[in-house]
């Protein structure tokens, strides 16, 4: 666990991965896609 905390503090790639996954951040020029499944209530 200490290793993960240290990576979050110091590793840029780990920080970017977390921001993308948890917060939905994207870089300028990127396009974000969201897949929406149809409702089952038909």
C-alpha positions in Angstrom: 0.0 0.0 0.0 2.9 2.4 0.8 4.2 1.8 -2.7 0.9 2.8 -4.3 0.7 5.9 -2.2 4.2 6.9 -3.2 3.4 6.3 -6.9 0.4 8.6 -6.6 2.6 11.3 -5.2 5.5 11.0 -7.6 4.6 9.1 -10.8 2.9 11.3 -13.5 1.6 8.3 -15.4 -0.1 6.9 -12.3 -1.7 10.3 -11.6 -2.9 10.6 -15.2 -4.4 7.1 -15.2 -6.3 7.8 -11.9 -7.6 11.2 -13.2 -8.8 9.6 -16.4 -10.5 6.6 -14.7 -12.0 8.3 -11.7 -12.7 11.8 -12.9 -13.1 11.3 -16.7 -10.3 13.7 -17.6 -9.0 13.8 -21.2 -6.0 15.5 -22.8 -6.6 18.4 -25.2 -7.3 17.1 -28.7 -8.6 13.7 -27.4 -12.2 12.7 -27.9 -14.0 10.9 -25.1 -16.6 8.3 -26.0 -19.3 6.9 -23.7 -21.1 3.7 -24.5 -24.7 3.8 -23.4 -26.6 0.5 -23.4 -30.3 0.5 -24.3 -32.8 0.3 -21.5 -34.3 -3.1 -20.7 -37.7 -1.6 -20.0 -39.3 -2.0 -23.5 
